[in-house]
Amino acid sequence: MIILGLILLILGYVAGISLLYYIGAILLIVGVVLLVLGRTGRAVGGRPHWF
């Protein structure tokens, strides 16, 4: 999710499409939050590990 967010963020910035830019930023933030929650040992979505 983090990689997809980065790709959309870069494509949105280069192409000048603000919708891709915002979707990429949201996916990047959600991916980082899930990564941090998974690293701290909290169950994310009912799973003990988030891969």
PDB file of N, CA, C and O in Angstrom, chain B, residues numbered from 101:
ATOM      1  N   MET B 101       0.823  -1.176   0.000  1.00  0.00           N
ATOM      2  CA  MET B 101       0.000   0.000   0.000  1.00  0.00           C
ATOM      3  C   MET B 101       0.876   1.252   0.000  1.00  0.00           C
ATOM      4  O   MET B 101       0.534   2.271  -0.601  1.00  0.00           O
ATOM      5  N   ILE B 102       1.990   1.152   0.676  1.00  0.00           N
ATOM      6  CA  ILE B 102       2.900   2.295   0.711  1.00  0.00           C
ATOM      7  C   ILE B 102       3.495   2.540  -0.674  1.00  0.00           C
ATOM      8  O   ILE B 102       3.599   3.686  -1.111  1.00  0.00           O
ATOM      9  N   ILE B 103       3.880   1.484  -1.354  1.00  0.00           N
ATOM     10  CA  ILE B 103       4.473   1.625  -2.685  1.00  0.00           C
ATOM     11  C   ILE B 103       3.450   2.165  -3.679  1.00  0.00           C
ATOM     12  O   ILE B 103       3.772   3.031  -4.492  1.00  0.00           O
ATOM     13  N   LEU B 104       2.229   1.664  -3.618  1.00  0.00           N
ATOM     14  CA  LEU B 104       1.172   2.164  -4.505  1.00  0.00           C
ATOM     15  C   LEU B 104       0.893   3.633  -4.221  1.00  0.00           C
ATOM     16  O   LEU B 104       0.689   4.417  -5.147  1.00  0.00           O
ATOM     17  N   GLY B 105       0.882   4.009  -2.946  1.00  0.00           N
ATOM     18  CA  GLY B 105       0.687   5.407  -2.583  1.00  0.00           C
ATOM     19  C   GLY B 105       1.781   6.299  -3.134  1.00  0.00           C
ATOM     20  O   GLY B 105       1.508   7.393  -3.628  1.00  0.00           O
ATOM     21  N   LEU B 106       3.030   5.832  -3.050  1.00  0.00           N
ATOM     22  CA  LEU B 106       4.142   6.611  -3.599  1.00  0.00           C
ATOM     23  C   LEU B 106       4.039   6.761  -5.112  1.00  0.00           C
ATOM     24  O   LEU B 106       4.282   7.839  -5.654  1.00  0.00           O
ATOM     25  N   ILE B 107       3.679   5.676  -5.789  1.00  0.00           N
ATOM     26  CA  ILE B 107       3.551   5.723  -7.254  1.00  0.00           C
ATOM     27  C   ILE B 107       2.457   6.701  -7.661  1.00  0.00           C
ATOM     28  O   ILE B 107       2.659   7.521  -8.557  1.00  0.00           O
ATOM     29  N   LEU B 108       1.303   6.620  -7.011  1.00  0.00           N
ATOM     30  CA  LEU B 108       0.215   7.537  -7.349  1.00  0.00           C
ATOM     31  C   LEU B 108       0.555   8.976  -6.991  1.00  0.00           C
ATOM     32  O   LEU B 108       0.172   9.906  -7.701  1.00  0.00           O
ATOM     33  N   LEU B 109       1.272   9.157  -5.894  1.00  0.00           N
ATOM     34  CA  LEU B 109       1.678  10.494  -5.488  1.00  0.00           C
ATOM     35  C   LEU B 109       2.608  11.113  -6.524  1.00  0.00           C
ATOM     36  O   LEU B 109       2.445  12.277  -6.890  1.00  0.00           O
ATOM     37  N   ILE B 110       3.571  10.347  -6.994  1.00  0.00           N
ATOM     38  CA  ILE B 110       4.515  10.847  -7.997  1.00  0.00           C
ATOM     39  C   ILE B 110       3.815  11.081  -9.334  1.00  0.00           C
ATOM     40  O   ILE B 110       4.038  12.102  -9.985  1.00  0.00           O
ATOM     41  N   LEU B 111       2.963  10.131  -9.745  1.00  0.00           N
ATOM     42  CA  LEU B 111       2.241  10.305 -11.015  1.00  0.00           C
ATOM     43  C   LEU B 111       1.322  11.518 -10.973  1.00  0.00           C
ATOM     44  O   LEU B 111       1.233  12.267 -11.946  1.00  0.00           O
ATOM     45  N   GLY B 112       0.649  11.709  -9.868  1.00  0.00           N
ATOM     46  CA  GLY B 112      -0.237  12.858  -9.734  1.00  0.00           C
ATOM     47  C   GLY B 112       0.519  14.174  -9.767  1.00  0.00           C
ATOM     48  O   GLY B 112       0.041  15.159 -10.328  1.00  0.00           O
ATOM     49  N   TYR B 113       1.702  14.188  -9.163  1.00  0.00           N
ATOM     50  CA  TYR B 113       2.509  15.410  -9.156  1.00  0.00           C
ATOM     51  C   TYR B 113       3.069  15.716 -10.543  1.00  0.00           C
ATOM     52  O   TYR B 113       3.028  16.858 -11.001  1.00  0.00           O
ATOM     53  N   VAL B 114       3.593  14.682 -11.205  1.00  0.00           N
ATOM     54  CA  VAL B 114       4.202  14.882 -12.522  1.00  0.00           C
ATOM     55  C   VAL B 114       3.145  15.216 -13.574  1.00  0.00           C
ATOM     56  O   VAL B 114       3.347  16.109 -14.397  1.00  0.00           O
ATOM     57  N   ALA B 115       2.024  14.505 -13.548  1.00  0.00           N
ATOM     58  CA  ALA B 115       0.988  14.714 -14.558  1.00  0.00           C
ATOM     59  C   ALA B 115       0.094  15.908 -14.236  1.00  0.00           C
ATOM     60  O   ALA B 115      -0.664  16.362 -15.093  1.00  0.00           O
ATOM     61  N   GLY B 116       0.174  16.407 -13.036  1.00  0.00           N
ATOM     62  CA  GLY B 116      -0.653  17.554 -12.668  1.00  0.00           C
ATOM     63  C   GLY B 116      -2.093  17.181 -12.372  1.00  0.00           C
ATOM     64  O   GLY B 116      -2.980  18.032 -12.435  1.00  0.00           O
ATOM     65  N   ILE B 117      -2.333  15.924 -12.051  1.00  0.00           N
ATOM     66  CA  ILE B 117      -3.688  15.460 -11.739  1.00  0.00           C
ATOM     67  C   ILE B 117      -3.821  15.420 -10.218  1.00  0.00           C
ATOM     68  O   ILE B 117      -3.246  14.558  -9.552  1.00  0.00           O
ATOM     69  N   SER B 118      -4.576  16.352  -9.693  1.00  0.00           N
ATOM     70  CA  SER B 118      -4.656  16.482  -8.244  1.00  0.00           C
ATOM     71  C   SER B 118      -5.365  15.303  -7.584  1.00  0.00           C
ATOM     72  O   SER B 118      -5.073  14.979  -6.433  1.00  0.00           O
ATOM     73  N   LEU B 119      -6.287  14.660  -8.289  1.00  0.00           N
ATOM     74  CA  LEU B 119      -7.001  13.514  -7.710  1.00  0.00           C
ATOM     75  C   LEU B 119      -6.032  12.367  -7.420  1.00  0.00           C
ATOM     76  O   LEU B 119      -6.098  11.761  -6.350  1.00  0.00           O
ATOM     77  N   LEU B 120      -5.141  12.065  -8.352  1.00  0.00           N
ATOM     78  CA  LEU B 120      -4.135  11.026  -8.118  1.00  0.00           C
ATOM     79  C   LEU B 120      -3.205  11.414  -6.981  1.00  0.00           C
ATOM     80  O   LEU B 120      -2.791  10.563  -6.193  1.00  0.00           O
ATOM     81  N   TYR B 121      -2.881  12.678  -6.895  1.00  0.00           N
ATOM     82  CA  TYR B 121      -2.000  13.169  -5.843  1.00  0.00           C
ATOM     83  C   TYR B 121      -2.631  12.949  -4.467  1.00  0.00           C
ATOM     84  O   TYR B 121      -1.958  12.486  -3.546  1.00  0.00           O
ATOM     85  N   TYR B 122      -3.916  13.278  -4.319  1.00  0.00           N
ATOM     86  CA  TYR B 122      -4.593  13.120  -3.031  1.00  0.00           C
ATOM     87  C   TYR B 122      -4.816  11.654  -2.681  1.00  0.00           C
ATOM     88  O   TYR B 122      -4.648  11.262  -1.526  1.00  0.00           O
ATOM     89  N   ILE B 123      -5.188  10.848  -3.654  1.00  0.00           N
ATOM     90  CA  ILE B 123      -5.382   9.414  -3.399  1.00  0.00           C
ATOM     91  C   ILE B 123      -4.052   8.771  -2.997  1.00  0.00           C
ATOM     92  O   ILE B 123      -4.014   7.937  -2.091  1.00  0.00           O
ATOM     93  N   GLY B 124      -2.978   9.151  -3.657  1.00  0.00           N
ATOM     94  CA  GLY B 124      -1.659   8.638  -3.311  1.00  0.00           C
ATOM     95  C   GLY B 124      -1.248   9.028  -1.906  1.00  0.00           C
ATOM     96  O   GLY B 124      -0.681   8.217  -1.173  1.00  0.00           O
ATOM     97  N   ALA B 125      -1.528  10.262  -1.528  1.00  0.00           N
ATOM     98  CA  ALA B 125      -1.187  10.719  -0.181  1.00  0.00           C
ATOM     99  C   ALA B 125      -1.985   9.960   0.877  1.00  0.00           C
ATOM    100  O   ALA B 125      -1.444   9.586   1.917  1.00  0.00           O
ATOM    101  N   ILE B 126      -3.260   9.735   0.613  1.00  0.00           N
ATOM    102  CA  ILE B 126      -4.105   9.004   1.562  1.00  0.00           C
ATOM    103  C   ILE B 126      -3.628   7.567   1.696  1.00  0.00           C
ATOM    104  O   ILE B 126      -3.526   7.055   2.810  1.00  0.00           O
ATOM    105  N   LEU B 127      -3.331   6.903   0.573  1.00  0.00           N
ATOM    106  CA  LEU B 127      -2.838   5.528   0.638  1.00  0.00           C
ATOM    107  C   LEU B 127      -1.498   5.446   1.357  1.00  0.00           C
ATOM    108  O   LEU B 127      -1.246   4.494   2.097  1.00  0.00           O
ATOM    109  N   LEU B 128      -0.652   6.423   1.147  1.00  0.00           N
ATOM    110  CA  LEU B 128       0.641   6.445   1.817  1.00  0.00           C
ATOM    111  C   LEU B 128       0.473   6.583   3.327  1.00  0.00           C
ATOM    112  O   LEU B 128       1.144   5.887   4.089  1.00  0.00           O
ATOM    113  N   ILE B 129      -0.406   7.466   3.763  1.00  0.00           N
ATOM    114  CA  ILE B 129      -0.636   7.661   5.193  1.00  0.00           C
ATOM    115  C   ILE B 129      -1.246   6.416   5.824  1.00  0.00           C
ATOM    116  O   ILE B 129      -0.825   6.000   6.904  1.00  0.00           O
ATOM    117  N   VAL B 130      -2.234   5.819   5.162  1.00  0.00           N
ATOM    118  CA  VAL B 130      -2.864   4.603   5.690  1.00  0.00           C
ATOM    119  C   VAL B 130      -1.845   3.466   5.752  1.00  0.00           C
ATOM    120  O   VAL B 130      -1.825   2.707   6.722  1.00  0.00           O
ATOM    121  N   GLY B 131      -1.020   3.344   4.750  1.00  0.00           N
ATOM    122  CA  GLY B 131       0.003   2.301   4.743  1.00  0.00           C
ATOM    123  C   GLY B 131       0.999   2.461   5.875  1.00  0.00           C
ATOM    124  O   GLY B 131       1.385   1.478   6.507  1.00  0.00           O
ATOM    125  N   VAL B 132       1.416   3.687   6.136  1.00  0.00           N
ATOM    126  CA  VAL B 132       2.363   3.937   7.226  1.00  0.00           C
ATOM    127  C   VAL B 132       1.712   3.664   8.579  1.00  0.00           C
ATOM    128  O   VAL B 132       2.350   3.104   9.470  1.00  0.00           O
ATOM    129  N   VAL B 133       0.448   4.053   8.741  1.00  0.00           N
ATOM    130  CA  VAL B 133      -0.256   3.785   9.999  1.00  0.00           C
ATOM    131  C   VAL B 133      -0.387   2.284  10.232  1.00  0.00           C
ATOM    132  O   VAL B 133      -0.157   1.810  11.345  1.00  0.00           O
ATOM    133  N   LEU B 134      -0.752   1.534   9.201  1.00  0.00           N
ATOM    134  CA  LEU B 134      -0.862   0.086   9.343  1.00  0.00           C
ATOM    135  C   LEU B 134       0.494  -0.548   9.637  1.00  0.00           C
ATOM    136  O   LEU B 134       0.584  -1.498  10.414  1.00  0.00           O
ATOM    137  N   LEU B 135       1.543  -0.022   9.017  1.00  0.00           N
ATOM    138  CA  LEU B 135       2.881  -0.535   9.283  1.00  0.00           C
ATOM    139  C   LEU B 135       3.286  -0.301  10.736  1.00  0.00           C
ATOM    140  O   LEU B 135       3.826  -1.195  11.387  1.00  0.00           O
ATOM    141  N   VAL B 136       3.025   0.897  11.236  1.00  0.00           N
ATOM    142  CA  VAL B 136       3.374   1.214  12.622  1.00  0.00           C
ATOM    143  C   VAL B 136       2.562   0.363  13.590  1.00  0.00           C
ATOM    144  O   VAL B 136       3.108  -0.150  14.567  1.00  0.00           O
ATOM    145  N   LEU B 137       1.272   0.209  13.336  1.00  0.00           N
ATOM    146  CA  LEU B 137       0.440  -0.620  14.212  1.00  0.00           C
ATOM    147  C   LEU B 137       0.892  -2.070  14.196  1.00  0.00           C
ATOM    148  O   LEU B 137       0.906  -2.729  15.236  1.00  0.00           O
ATOM    149  N   GLY B 138       1.255  -2.562  13.040  1.00  0.00           N
ATOM    150  CA  GLY B 138       1.729  -3.937  12.946  1.00  0.00           C
ATOM    151  C   GLY B 138       3.057  -4.142  13.643  1.00  0.00           C
ATOM    152  O   GLY B 138       3.298  -5.196  14.230  1.00  0.00           O
ATOM    153  N   ARG B 139       3.926  -3.137  13.582  1.00  0.00           N
ATOM    154  CA  ARG B 139       5.241  -3.239  14.217  1.00  0.00           C
ATOM    155  C   ARG B 139       5.162  -3.167  15.730  1.00  0.00           C
ATOM    156  O   ARG B 139       6.021  -3.713  16.423  1.00  0.00           O
ATOM    157  N   THR B 140       4.137  -2.497  16.254  1.00  0.00           N
ATOM    158  CA  THR B 140       4.018  -2.371  17.702  1.00  0.00           C
ATOM    159  C   THR B 140       3.380  -3.591  18.338  1.00  0.00           C
ATOM    160  O   THR B 140       3.287  -3.673  19.563  1.00  0.00           O
ATOM    161  N   GLY B 141       2.940  -4.539  17.524  1.00  0.00           N
ATOM    162  CA  GLY B 141       2.380  -5.769  18.066  1.00  0.00           C
ATOM    163  C   GLY B 141       0.874  -5.746  18.224  1.00  0.00           C
ATOM    164  O   GLY B 141       0.300  -6.700  18.749  1.00  0.00           O
ATOM    165  N   ARG B 142       0.223  -4.694  17.788  1.00  0.00           N
ATOM    166  CA  ARG B 142      -1.239  -4.629  17.884  1.00  0.00           C
ATOM    167  C   ARG B 142      -1.862  -5.417  16.727  1.00  0.00           C
ATOM    168  O   ARG B 142      -1.338  -5.427  15.613  1.00  0.00           O
ATOM    169  N   ALA B 143      -2.972  -6.065  17.009  1.00  0.00           N
ATOM    170  CA  ALA B 143      -3.689  -6.794  15.962  1.00  0.00           C
ATOM    171  C   ALA B 143      -4.377  -5.791  15.039  1.00  0.00           C
ATOM    172  O   ALA B 143      -5.113  -4.916  15.495  1.00  0.00           O
ATOM    173  N   VAL B 144      -4.132  -5.926  13.753  1.00  0.00           N
ATOM    174  CA  VAL B 144      -4.724  -5.023  12.765  1.00  0.00           C
ATOM    175  C   VAL B 144      -5.703  -5.828  11.929  1.00  0.00           C
ATOM    176  O   VAL B 144      -5.304  -6.778  11.256  1.00  0.00           O
ATOM    177  N   GLY B 145      -6.969  -5.466  11.961  1.00  0.00           N
ATOM    178  CA  GLY B 145      -7.993  -6.164  11.188  1.00  0.00           C
ATOM    179  C   GLY B 145      -8.207  -7.602  11.669  1.00  0.00           C
ATOM    180  O   GLY B 145      -8.557  -8.475  10.876  1.00  0.00           O
ATOM    181  N   GLY B 146      -8.000  -7.846  12.952  1.00  0.00           N
ATOM    182  CA  GLY B 146      -8.195  -9.178  13.489  1.00  0.00           C
ATOM    183  C   GLY B 146      -7.013 -10.104  13.288  1.00  0.00           C
ATOM    184  O   GLY B 146      -7.074 -11.279  13.651  1.00  0.00           O
ATOM    185  N   ARG B 147      -5.940  -9.588  12.715  1.00  0.00           N
ATOM    186  CA  ARG B 147      -4.746 -10.404  12.456  1.00  0.00           C
ATOM    187  C   ARG B 147      -3.621  -9.929  13.374  1.00  0.00           C
ATOM    188  O   ARG B 147      -3.442  -8.728  13.576  1.00  0.00           O
ATOM    189  N   PRO B 148      -2.872 -10.867  13.922  1.00  0.00           N
ATOM    190  CA  PRO B 148      -1.768 -10.458  14.782  1.00  0.00           C
ATOM    191  C   PRO B 148      -0.622  -9.814  13.998  1.00  0.00           C
ATOM    192  O   PRO B 148       0.143  -9.029  14.557  1.00  0.00           O
ATOM    193  N   HIS B 149      -0.500 -10.136  12.717  1.00  0.00           N
ATOM    194  CA  HIS B 149       0.552  -9.563  11.870  1.00  0.00           C
ATOM    195  C   HIS B 149      -0.087  -9.021  10.601  1.00  0.00           C
ATOM    196  O   HIS B 149      -1.010  -9.624  10.054  1.00  0.00           O
ATOM    197  N   TRP B 150       0.403  -7.894  10.144  1.00  0.00           N
ATOM    198  CA  TRP B 150      -0.095  -7.307   8.915  1.00  0.00           C
ATOM    199  C   TRP B 150       1.003  -7.385   7.868  1.00  0.00           C
ATOM    200  O   TRP B 150       2.053  -6.758   8.010  1.00  0.00           O
ATOM    201  N   PHE B 151       0.758  -8.160   6.812  1.00  0.00           N
ATOM    202  CA  PHE B 151       1.755  -8.334   5.768  1.00  0.00           C
ATOM    203  C   PHE B 151       1.287  -7.674   4.502  1.00  0.00           C
ATOM    204  O   PHE B 151       1.990  -7.708   3.492  1.00  0.00           O
TER     205      PHE B 151
END
